[in-house]
Amino acid sequence: MYRMGTTGRVISSADNPVTRKVALEGAAVVTKNGWRVWVEHHTSGKILYRNPAETGYQRSLVDKRVIEFAEANVPSGPKQSVQS
């Protein structure tokens, strides 16, 4: 059994978990609408499918954490002036 997740509805939805086929079909519809979606195994949490919108969102979260860490922990060097 698998869960289809969108932004706020993974476990709380009454129609989850569902069969793998139903979850993937539902994810295809959500993907066609341009929304973020993933399909995960209901007990292990292993991701079976993640659409491009969800992949991009997850990547942006990682990038944001890296930037925040760098800004907080990497000292800025001396400012260099640009000469014409």
C-alpha positions as CSV (number, residue, x, y, z in Angstrom):
1,M,0.0,0.0,0.0
2,Y,1.2,3.5,-0.9
3,R,0.4,7.1,0.1
4,M,0.1,9.9,-2.4
5,G,1.2,13.1,-0.9
6,T,0.6,16.7,-1.9
7,T,1.6,19.8,0.2
8,G,-0.5,19.1,3.3
9,R,-2.2,15.7,2.8
10,V,-0.2,12.6,3.2
11,I,-1.5,10.7,6.3
12,S,-4.5,12.8,7.1
13,S,-6.5,12.0,4.0
14,A,-9.1,9.3,4.5
15,D,-8.4,7.7,1.1
16,N,-4.7,7.0,2.0
17,P,-3.1,4.4,1.8
18,V,-4.0,3.0,-1.6
19,T,-2.6,0.5,-4.0
20,R,0.5,1.4,-5.9
21,K,-1.4,1.6,-9.2
22,V,-4.1,4.0,-7.7
23,A,-1.4,6.1,-6.1
24,L,0.6,6.5,-9.3
25,E,-2.5,7.2,-11.4
26,G,-3.5,9.9,-8.8
27,A,0.0,11.4,-9.0
28,A,-0.2,11.5,-12.8
29,V,-3.4,13.6,-12.5
30,V,-1.9,15.9,-9.9
31,T,1.3,16.3,-12.1
32,K,-0.8,17.2,-15.1
33,N,-2.3,20.0,-13.1
34,G,1.1,21.3,-12.3
35,W,1.1,20.7,-8.6
36,R,3.7,19.1,-6.4
37,V,3.1,15.4,-5.6
38,W,5.0,12.3,-4.5
39,V,4.1,8.6,-3.8
40,E,5.6,6.8,-0.8
41,H,5.3,3.4,0.8
42,H,2.9,3.7,3.7
43,T,5.0,2.0,6.3
44,S,8.6,2.5,5.2
45,G,8.2,6.0,3.8
46,K,10.4,5.1,0.8
47,I,9.7,7.4,-2.1
48,L,8.4,5.6,-5.2
49,Y,7.7,8.6,-7.3
50,R,8.3,12.4,-7.1
51,N,7.2,14.7,-9.9
52,P,9.4,17.5,-11.3
53,A,7.6,20.2,-9.3
54,E,8.2,18.3,-6.0
55,T,11.9,17.6,-7.0
56,G,12.5,21.2,-7.7
57,Y,10.8,22.2,-4.4
58,Q,12.9,19.8,-2.4
59,R,16.1,21.0,-4.2
60,S,15.2,24.6,-3.3
61,L,14.9,23.7,0.4
62,V,18.3,22.2,0.4
63,D,19.8,25.2,-1.5
64,K,18.1,27.5,1.0
65,R,19.6,25.6,4.0
66,V,23.1,25.7,2.5
67,I,22.9,29.5,1.9
68,E,21.6,30.1,5.4
69,F,24.4,28.0,6.9
70,A,27.0,29.8,4.8
71,E,25.7,33.2,5.7
72,A,25.8,32.3,9.4
73,N,29.1,30.5,9.5
74,V,31.4,31.7,6.7
75,P,33.2,34.9,7.5
76,S,33.1,37.5,4.7
77,G,36.4,38.4,3.4
78,P,37.7,42.0,2.8
79,K,35.7,43.9,0.2
80,Q,37.5,44.3,-3.1
81,S,37.0,47.4,-5.2
82,V,36.6,47.0,-8.9
83,Q,39.0,49.2,-10.9
84,S,38.1,50.5,-14.3
